[in-house]
Amino acid sequence: MRWLAVLGLILALGGCAGGEIFTPVGTVSPRMSSDALIMDDGARLPLRAWLPAGQPRAVILALHGFNDYSNAFAVPAKLWLQRGIATYAYDQRGFGRAPDRGRWVGVKRLDTDLAEASRLLRARYPGVPLFVLGESMGGAVAITAVAGSAGAPRPVCDGIVLAAPAVWGRITMSVFERAGLWAGNALFPGMELTGRGLNVTPSDNMPMLRALSRDALVIKETRVDTIKGLVDLMDMALAAAPHIGKVPMLLLYGQHDEIVPHMPTHLFITDLTPAQRGESRIALYHHGYHMLLRDLDADIVIADIAAWIGDHQAALPSGADRRAGEGFAPKG
């Protein structure tokens, strides 16, 4: 059961008796208020925004990781603000102050929420480049949504940024890990697990990690069936690589990531089509951990994202894309 506890921690900081929550068919028109997104089923998703004075030169719609919430982007958003980039982030269902806290609502519902949010922002900022940024689990949601994996409407955007995306699918897990997940979900779906006592380092920023441990909105105990839902999402995200299409993409990965293994990340990149690789830039940060946007060297990553948003073709200021080309990303 130790690996299940690891999955309860991973991405936070990043069959039978399933715990997926049913959500009704939409009956209302989605809308945006100053502090919330109202989705097509009437659900209220708390919203945070960091806005420059006047018209932004670009807009980021940011998706947080597993067990986290929208405040995950407070630091990077303030730096993007200095470059004229607006950032919007909402609490995804099951997390933060959103409905169904601690429960899994399903990939299609998460993808539908993203699609609706993107359309609301496109309507608010016509003609302004709009980018979807997903961190960890949020990266997996961005991937499956753009690929149409769950049958939800696809988001409208001018590119996607994936920070340590959660692509640790079952095919890259051992038979013991897969069996443990199946047994745990079948026998103890409502059992809650924590990451206490595990020797896993999601970031080198210890003050930030201590603050997260004190934050009441960060989920500390995770249901087994919710972990199973996360793994289902990661399965779909890994399989979606050939179906993303020619969407400009920036993928960021830390050399010291102990949460999402190197192998599935490399497999995801390898499975991109040649056309998609031509639209993609892969960056490898030698001092980076899983929480790249909040690590001690986060300013480097944040500046690279801003630079890429401004010019997809130019090399990243940090040189992390050159390092990836040498030892991580496939050629071609």
Sequence and secondary structure as in RCSB ss.txt:
>XXXX:A:sequence
MRWLAVLGLILALGGCAGGEIFTPVGTVSPRMSSDALIMDDGARLPLRAWLPAGQPRAVILALHGFNDYSNAFAV
PAKLWLQRGIATYAYDQRGFGRAPDRGRWVGVKRLDTDLAEASRLLRARYPGVPLFVLGESMGGAVAITAVAGSA
GAPRPVCDGIVLAAPAVWGRITMSVFERAGLWAGNALFPGMELTGRGLNVTPSDNMPMLRALSRDALVIKETRVD
TIKGLVDLMDMALAAAPHIGKVPMLLLYGQHDEIVPHMPTHLFITDLTPAQRGESRIALYHHGYHMLLRDLDADI
VIADIAAWIGDHQAALPSGADRRAGEGFAPKG
>XXXX:A:secstr
 HHHHHHHHTTT    S  B       S  EE SSEEE TTS EEEEEEE  SSS SEEEEEE  TT  GGGGHH
HHHHHHTTTEEEEEE  TTSTTSSSTTSB  HHHHHHHHHHHHHHHHHHSTTS EEEEEETHHHHHHHHHHHTTT
S      SEEEEES     GGGS HHHHHHHHHHHHH TT EE  TT    S S HHHHHHHHH TTS  SEEHH
HHHHHHHHHHHHHHTGGGS S  EEEEEETT SSS HHHHHHHHHTS HHHHHTEEEEEETT  S TTTSTTHHH
HHHHHHHHHH SSS  TT HHHHHHHHTS   
